[in-house]
Amino acid sequence: MAAIQLDELDFAILRALQKDGRMSFTDLAKELNASVGTIRNRYHRLAEEKTLTVFGRVNPEHIGLNVYAHVQIAVRPASRIDEVAAEIAAITEVSFLAMISGDYELEVNVMCRNNQHLIEIMNSVHKIDGIFSTKTTMYLRVYKIAQPDLHLVRPLETKNWSEN
């Protein structure tokens, strides 16, 4: 998929919203020295293009999800990867799912209440047609969960973005 063309103002809006996703258009406009209308239009375009999704991140431990595990899954035959991935994606406890290279085809993160809950999830995963084997690693402590640092693709510049 080709990258969507974004300019400096788009990146500035994305950076600001990464820091505070609840920031108002008025506050964004003040911070970025742009008009409220410009910010509103850019925000809606970024959302329509699915470049931006604003959501609330919940701390899993604060709501009773105390077991966080990483699961690698081998799929046989390999032609079932997409079907297996679709079934796994439907599991509520799955917070991340990706196709990977190496000894396994899929990588999954799950959040569970406790060890028994994880066992129940893994038992249901093992029943999915096409799953050959799994390797589960429990996270004992998570030190960082983050969004991508936009400075990696575009350095920060300060400009006046008001459109007349």
C-alpha positions in Angstrom: 0.0 0.0 0.0 1.4 3.4 -1.0 1.8 6.0 1.7 -0.7 8.8 1.7 0.9 12.1 0.9 1.0 14.2 4.2 2.4 17.6 4.6 4.0 19.3 7.6 0.6 20.5 9.0 -0.8 16.9 8.8 2.2 15.6 10.8 1.9 18.4 13.3 -1.8 17.6 13.9 -0.9 13.9 14.2 1.8 14.7 16.7 -0.4 16.9 18.8 -3.2 14.3 18.9 -0.8 11.6 19.9 0.1 13.7 23.0 -3.6 14.5 23.7 -6.3 12.8 21.6 -8.9 15.0 23.3 -7.4 18.3 22.1 -10.1 20.6 20.6 -9.9 22.0 17.1 -9.5 25.5 18.8 -6.6 24.4 20.9 -4.9 22.6 18.0 -5.3 25.8 15.9 -3.7 27.9 18.6 -0.9 25.5 19.1 -0.2 25.1 15.4 -0.8 28.7 14.4 -3.6 27.7 11.9 -7.2 28.5 11.6 -9.9 26.3 13.3 -11.4 25.6 9.8 -8.1 24.4 8.5 -7.6 22.1 11.5 -11.1 20.8 11.2 -10.8 20.1 7.5 -7.4 18.4 7.9 -8.7 16.3 10.9 -11.7 15.0 8.9 -9.5 14.2 5.9 -7.0 12.3 8.0 -9.9 10.4 9.6 -11.6 9.6 6.3 -8.3 8.4 4.8 -7.9 6.2 8.0 -4.6 7.8 8.7 -5.9 8.9 12.1 -8.1 7.0 14.5 -8.6 8.6 17.9 -9.5 6.3 20.8 -9.2 6.0 24.5 -6.5 3.5 25.7 -7.5 1.6 28.8 -4.8 0.4 31.2 -5.6 -3.4 31.2 -4.4 -3.9 34.8 -6.8 -1.2 36.1 -9.8 -3.1 34.8 -8.7 -6.6 35.9 -6.8 -7.9 32.8 -3.7 -9.0 34.7 -2.3 -11.7 32.3 -0.8 -10.5 29.0 0.6 -13.1 26.7 2.3 -13.4 23.3 1.4 -16.3 21.2 3.1 -17.6 18.1 1.0 -19.8 15.9 2.0 -22.3 13.2 -0.7 -22.9 10.5 -0.9 -26.0 8.4 -1.6 -26.0 5.5 -0.2 -22.5 5.0 -3.1 -21.8 2.6 -5.3 -21.5 5.7 -3.5 -18.5 7.2 -6.1 -15.9 6.3 -9.0 -18.1 7.5 -7.2 -18.9 10.8 -6.3 -15.2 11.2 -10.0 -14.2 10.7 -11.1 -16.6 13.4 -8.4 -15.5 15.8 -9.2 -11.8 15.2 -12.8 -12.5 16.3 -11.6 -13.5 19.8 -12.3 -10.6 22.1 -9.2 -11.0 24.2 -6.9 -10.6 21.1 -5.3 -7.2 21.2 -2.8 -7.7 18.3 -2.6 -10.1 15.4 -0.1 -10.1 12.5 1.3 -12.5 9.9 5.0 -13.0 10.6 8.1 -14.6 9.0 10.1 -17.4 10.5 9.0 -20.7 12.2 5.5 -19.4 12.9 2.9 -17.8 10.6 0.9 -15.7 13.1 1.8 -13.6 16.1 -1.0 -12.8 18.6 -1.2 -10.8 21.9 -4.0 -11.6 24.3 -5.1 -9.9 27.5 -6.8 -12.1 30.1 -8.1 -11.8 33.6 -5.9 -14.6 35.0 -4.1 -17.7 34.1 -7.2 -19.8 34.0 -8.7 -17.3 31.5 -5.6 -17.6 29.3 -5.9 -21.4 29.4 -9.5 -21.2 28.3 -8.5 -18.8 25.4 -5.7 -21.1 24.3 -8.0 -24.2 24.4 -10.4 -22.4 22.1 -7.5 -21.3 19.8 -6.2 -24.9 19.6 -9.7 -26.0 18.3 -9.4 -23.8 15.2 -8.9 -25.9 12.0 -5.5 -25.2 10.6 -3.6 -24.5 13.8 -0.6 -26.9 13.9 1.2 -25.6 17.0 1.5 -22.7 19.3 4.2 -21.1 21.5 2.9 -18.9 24.4 5.1 -16.5 26.3 3.6 -14.5 29.2 4.6 -10.9 29.6 5.5 -10.4 33.3 5.8 -6.6 33.1 5.1 -4.3 30.2 7.5 -1.3 30.2 6.2 0.5 27.1 3.3 0.5 24.8 3.4 3.3 22.3 2.3 4.7 19.0 5.0 5.2 16.2 7.2 8.3 16.7 6.4 10.5 13.8 9.8 12.1 14.0 11.1 8.9 12.4 9.3 9.8 9.1 9.1 13.6 9.3 11.1 16.0 11.5 9.2 18.6 13.4 8.9 22.0 11.8 7.1 25.1 13.1 5.2 27.1 10.5 2.1 29.3 10.1 -0.4 27.0 8.4 -3.4 29.4 8.2 -5.1 28.9 4.8 -6.8 32.0 3.4 
